[in-house]
Amino acid sequence: MYIIIIGAGDIGTPLIDIATKAGNEVVVIERDDKRANRAANRFDCLVLNADATTKDTLADAGAAQADALISTTDQDATNVMTCLLAKEFEIPAILSVVHNPEHMSLFRQIGVNTMENPQQLIADYLYRAVARPAIVDYMRIGDEAEVFEITVTKEAPIAGKTLQEAAQAGLLTDEMLVVAIEREENDHPITPRGNTVIKKGDLLTVYSGVGADPEITDIFGHYEDHL
C-alpha cells in the first residue's frame, strides 16, 4: 500500500514506524526541519521537508498514486487543508486526527474519516485504569456501550455456571454478551455457547450495552471498583 503521512511528530512518528515495518511504501511530509531529518534518518521511507498544504507538495509525494493519506499534525486547520487537497487527487482513503471536538463535523462534511484527539483518548484510558481496576482493557462504543476484558475470580457469582444458567439467574442480561473466553490450558480463545461453563481464572471479553459499571463487574467477582 502507498501511504502518505503528514507530520512526523508524536502521533506521526509511531505511525511511520508501524507503516514501514508492515512493508508499505511510505512518504512523509514534515515542515519542521529537525523532525524531517530525524524521520529520514530513522525510517526507510521518503521524507519531504515541505508544506503539505500546497498542491505541488502533495504531487511531489505521489498523491496521484497514493492509496491512503493520514494527516497527523497538531493543527486542525492544516489537517483540513491537507485533506481537501487529498480529495482533489482522489486518494481513496483519507484519515485525519482532530484535536478540537468542535471541528469534528467539519471533517465529516468533507468526507474524511477522523480520529479524535489522541491525547484525550490516552488521558481517558489512564483515568479509567485507575478508577476501574477490575477492567483489563476496554473499548467504548457510542455513548454507553463498552467491550471490555475482565478476569473471573473464584468468588464470582458467574463462576461454575454455564452462560445459559447465568442468564436464567439474571446475572447476564439481554444487554450483555460474552464474546470470547481465554483459558490458561487452551491455546486459542473459546467461542462461547449457551452450555459453555465459566471457570475461575477465565479472561472474558464482554459486550455490555450499559457499560461496565461496578454492578456489572460484581458479576465477575470484582468488588474493588466500588472503592
Number of C-alpha atoms within 10 A of each C-alpha: 12 17 25 27 27 30 28 27 17 11 17 21 20 12 17 26 16 12 18 17 12 10 11 14 17 23 25 28 25 24 17 14 11 12 17 20 15 13 24 17 11 11 16 16 18 15 24 22 19 18 18 27 20 12 18 13 16 25 15 13 22 15 25 14 14 22 16 19 26 25 28 25 22 16 13 19 13 17 25 21 16 23 27 19 19 27 18 11 17 16 19 12 15 22 19 23 23 26 20 11 10 8 14 18 12 13 20 11 8 12 14 21 16 17 14 15 14 13 11 11 12 11 11 11 15 12 12 15 15 11 14 19 15 24 18 14 14 19 13 15 13 8 9 11 17 19 20 21 22 22 22 24 19 15 14 19 16 25 21 15 16 18 22 16 17 20 17 11 13 10 18 19 14 10 11 19 17 18 17 18 23 18 17 11 6 9 8 10 15 14 11 17 13 11 11 16 17 22 19 18 15 18 21 23 21 20 23 23 19 13 22 22 12 16 12 18 22 22 19 25 20 23 17 13 16 12 7
